[in-house]
Amino acid sequence: MADQSEEEQLKAALWYAVGKMVDEETLRRNRNVTPQFIGALTEMVWAQIENVALDLETFSRHAGRTTINTDDVLLLARRNQDLHAIIKDFVDKQKAAKAKGKSKR
């Protein structure tokens, strides 16, 4: 495994994770899928991850930062109102808990 690139290792891990989720779902629904389907789904997910990573880096860079933060993630989710609401609610709860923890000190 030492001769595999980091990207190959990540793709292999993604393939395994996607395959495991597909297996669980096919058992639950009493369906069958081919290894080619799992491979195609994995490639599609990989491409989506690359696009998301690029967008997050671009948003961060545009804001003059070198680190991606929750504002970048919220900006990415802006076109999906339901996803944006879920993420915003989570972020707000995290910030409130952090503020509450600081006020106790």
C-alpha positions as CSV (number, residue, x, y, z in Angstrom):
1,M,0.0,0.0,0.0
2,A,3.0,2.2,0.4
3,D,3.3,2.6,-3.4
4,Q,-0.3,3.9,-3.8
5,S,-0.7,7.6,-4.1
6,E,-2.8,9.4,-1.5
7,E,-5.5,10.0,-4.1
8,E,-5.7,6.3,-4.9
9,Q,-6.0,5.4,-1.2
10,L,-8.8,8.0,-0.8
11,K,-10.6,6.6,-3.9
12,A,-10.3,3.1,-2.6
13,A,-11.7,4.2,0.8
14,L,-14.6,6.0,-1.0
15,W,-15.2,2.9,-3.1
16,Y,-15.4,0.8,0.1
17,A,-17.7,3.2,1.8
18,V,-20.1,3.6,-1.2
19,G,-20.1,-0.2,-1.7
20,K,-21.0,-0.7,2.0
21,M,-23.9,1.8,1.8
22,V,-25.1,0.3,-1.4
23,D,-24.9,-3.2,0.0
24,E,-26.9,-2.2,3.1
25,E,-29.6,-0.5,0.9
26,T,-29.9,-3.4,-1.5
27,L,-30.4,-5.8,1.3
28,R,-33.0,-3.6,2.9
29,R,-34.8,-3.2,-0.4
30,N,-34.2,-6.7,-1.7
31,R,-32.5,-5.5,-4.9
32,N,-29.3,-6.3,-6.7
33,V,-26.6,-4.0,-8.2
34,T,-23.6,-4.7,-10.3
35,P,-20.0,-3.8,-9.4
36,Q,-20.1,-1.5,-12.4
37,F,-22.9,0.5,-10.8
38,I,-20.9,0.9,-7.6
39,G,-17.9,2.0,-9.6
40,A,-19.9,4.6,-11.5
41,L,-21.6,5.9,-8.4
42,T,-18.2,6.1,-6.7
43,E,-16.8,8.1,-9.6
44,M,-19.8,10.4,-9.5
45,V,-19.3,11.0,-5.8
46,W,-15.6,11.6,-6.3
47,A,-16.3,14.2,-9.0
48,Q,-18.8,15.9,-6.7
49,I,-16.3,16.0,-3.8
50,E,-13.7,17.5,-6.1
51,N,-16.1,20.2,-7.2
52,V,-17.2,21.0,-3.6
53,A,-13.6,21.2,-2.5
54,L,-12.7,23.6,-5.3
55,D,-15.7,25.8,-4.6
56,L,-14.9,25.9,-0.9
57,E,-11.2,26.8,-1.6
58,T,-12.4,29.5,-4.0
59,F,-14.8,31.1,-1.5
60,S,-12.2,31.1,1.2
61,R,-9.5,32.6,-1.1
62,H,-12.0,35.3,-2.3
63,A,-12.6,36.3,1.3
64,G,-8.8,36.6,1.8
65,R,-8.5,33.6,4.0
66,T,-6.4,30.4,3.7
67,T,-8.7,28.4,5.9
68,I,-12.2,27.2,4.9
69,N,-14.8,28.0,7.5
70,T,-18.5,27.6,8.1
71,D,-19.3,30.8,6.1
72,D,-17.8,29.1,3.0
73,V,-19.9,25.9,3.6
74,L,-23.1,28.1,4.1
75,L,-22.3,29.9,0.9
76,L,-21.9,26.6,-1.0
77,A,-25.3,25.4,0.3
78,R,-27.1,28.6,-0.5
79,R,-29.0,27.2,-3.5
80,N,-30.4,24.3,-1.6
81,Q,-32.6,25.9,1.0
82,D,-33.3,22.8,3.0
83,L,-29.6,21.9,3.3
84,H,-28.7,25.5,4.0
85,A,-31.3,25.6,6.9
86,I,-30.0,22.4,8.4
87,I,-26.3,23.5,8.3
88,K,-27.2,27.0,9.6
89,D,-29.2,25.5,12.5
90,F,-26.2,23.2,13.3
91,V,-23.7,26.1,13.1
92,D,-25.9,28.3,15.3
93,K,-26.3,25.6,17.9
94,Q,-22.5,25.0,17.9
95,K,-21.8,28.8,18.3
96,A,-24.4,29.0,21.1
97,A,-22.9,26.1,23.0
98,K,-19.4,27.5,22.6
99,A,-20.6,30.9,23.9
100,K,-22.3,29.2,26.8
101,G,-19.1,27.4,27.7
102,K,-17.1,30.5,27.6
103,S,-19.5,32.4,29.8
104,K,-19.2,29.8,32.5
105,R,-15.5,30.5,33.0
